Amino acid sequence: NKSQSKRHPRYDWSSLKNSDISHKYSVAVRNRFDALQNETQEENPSVAYNNFIKAHKEASKKCIPTKPKIKRHVPWESSRVIEVREKLKKASKKRRIRPTRANTRNFINTQKELASVYQEE
């Protein structure tokens, strides 16, 4: 998937509140930036900026922990929703085969039940 291949790691920037991590990160950025500046030997601001960005990315990868991936809860995977959806399918099929008032009423009530279950989720 194209969107997933270009994702950047999600760093936990709040970890910089920890003085050890903050110090390691700032030293890593400073050292890497100085090394890159010494390699290029240019006074150009664009080159300096690019070196800073590169130093920041490398130090982040090295020093800043990433946020854990969270699996989001999706309502249509809950057992209650699946159960009511199956009930709605049966009511729909019954209504199509034999469109009586009772079957139509049952179908409408099951639709309302499914809507309320989605609201609960």
SVG drawing of the C-alpha trace seen along z (x, -y; Angstrom):
<svg xmlns="http://www.w3.org/2000/svg" viewBox="-49 -31 84 48">
<polyline fill="none" stroke="black" stroke-width="0.4" points="0.0,0.0 1.5,-3.3 0.4,-5.3 1.9,-2.7 5.3,-2.6 6.0,-6.3 4.9,-6.4 7.5,-7.8 8.0,-6.3 5.8,-7.9 8.2,-9.1 7.2,-9.6 8.3,-13.3 7.0,-13.4 9.9,-11.2 12.1,-14.3 10.7,-15.3 13.1,-12.7 16.4,-14.6 18.6,-11.6 16.8,-11.2 16.7,-14.9 20.5,-15.2 21.3,-12.2 19.2,-13.6 20.6,-17.1 24.2,-15.8 23.5,-13.4 22.0,-16.2 24.8,-18.6 27.5,-16.0 26.0,-14.8 25.3,-18.3 28.9,-19.3 30.2,-16.2 28.0,-17.0 29.0,-20.7 32.7,-19.6 32.1,-17.3 30.5,-20.0 32.7,-23.0 30.1,-25.4 28.6,-28.5 25.4,-28.1 22.3,-28.4 20.4,-25.8 23.1,-23.2 23.3,-24.0 19.5,-23.6 19.6,-20.3 22.4,-19.1 20.4,-20.0 17.3,-18.1 19.5,-15.1 21.1,-15.3 17.6,-15.6 16.3,-12.6 19.3,-10.4 19.3,-11.5 15.5,-10.9 15.9,-7.4 18.7,-6.7 17.5,-8.4 13.7,-8.9 11.5,-5.8 8.6,-5.2 5.0,-5.2 3.4,-1.7 1.0,-0.8 -2.6,-0.8 -5.1,1.4 -8.3,-0.7 -11.6,0.9 -14.0,1.1 -17.6,1.5 -18.5,4.0 -16.1,6.6 -17.9,6.8 -19.8,10.1 -23.0,8.3 -23.0,6.3 -22.2,9.5 -25.1,11.3 -27.6,8.5 -26.4,8.2 -27.1,11.9 -30.5,11.5 -31.2,8.6 -30.1,10.7 -32.5,13.4 -35.3,10.8 -34.6,9.2 -34.6,12.6 -37.9,13.5 -39.4,10.2 -38.4,10.6 -39.7,14.1 -43.0,13.4 -43.7,9.6 -46.3,9.8 -46.9,7.0 -45.3,9.1 -42.2,9.8 -41.9,6.1 -42.4,5.0 -39.7,7.6 -37.3,6.3 -37.8,2.6 -37.4,3.5 -34.2,5.4 -32.9,2.4 -33.5,0.2 -31.9,2.8 -28.8,2.8 -28.7,-1.0 -28.9,-1.1 -26.1,1.5 -23.9,-0.7 -24.6,-3.6 -23.6,-1.6 -20.3,-0.7"/>
</svg>
